[in-house]
Amino acid sequence: MFWLYFVLSIVLATYFATRIISSQLGRGPISHVKHIEITSTQKDIDLEPIGVAVGIRHGTTLRSLDLHQINNRVMSVPGIKNSSTRRLPNGKLIIKTEPYNAVAMWTDGAMYYPLSDDGTKIDTPFETPNENTIVFSGEIPDDLTEIINSVSVLSEYIDYITMVESRRWNIHTKNGTTIYLPENNPTAAVNKISVLNQTHKILSRNIEILDMRDNARILVKTRK
């Protein structure tokens, strides 16, 4: 019985060693791509452009694949932030992707581009903005989180927002009013405007400029 198990173990060891060596040398069925699996952290994303960017055919030798190049091609697809690729010895290629999360939009005056929270323009542009989405124009900072949180209370009134001299913001309303926000604590200024609008409807009035840069007073310029 001992010799039977001993011989069986030798045969199995030889078999698997041969399979592994064949795979490493690019020979045998398990050394080639048999299945490509592409997944995303976002459920509703179109995976077809990612598959085109991968550019790998079934039957390609696993050892010939440059995973770094595959990830670079995948991340060149509009809207893709990160990509990781693994090759398994069973001939399976696994590609996991992470798209950007659109939190706002940017406009060039004609089209509207989705923006991630780090200011990256993603996907293809739209002819019109999404409803109640904050729209930016001009310069885009590296982090949009703070200003989006600050002005979200006025989102239904905002046409677009512009950055002034890389240090403060102006809000341009759908009614044609320009609101000058202070460099420090713009949230407090926006909240003050929100309260005034609830009580006095100031964003529906014939006002050209609301200057909120002085904490002690609000400067108002009406249209002629």
Protein Blocks (a to p, Z undefined) as FASTA:
>chain_A
ZZmmmmmmmmmmmmmmmmmmmmmnopajklpcfbdcdddfbfkbcfklmmmmnopaehia
fklpcfklmmmmmmmpghiabdcddddfkopacddddddddfbdcdehlaccdddfkopa
edjddfbdcehiacdehjadfblklmmmmmmmmmmmpmbdcdehhlaccdddfkopacdd
dfbhkllmmmmmmmmmmmnommlcccfbdcfkbmkbccddddZZ
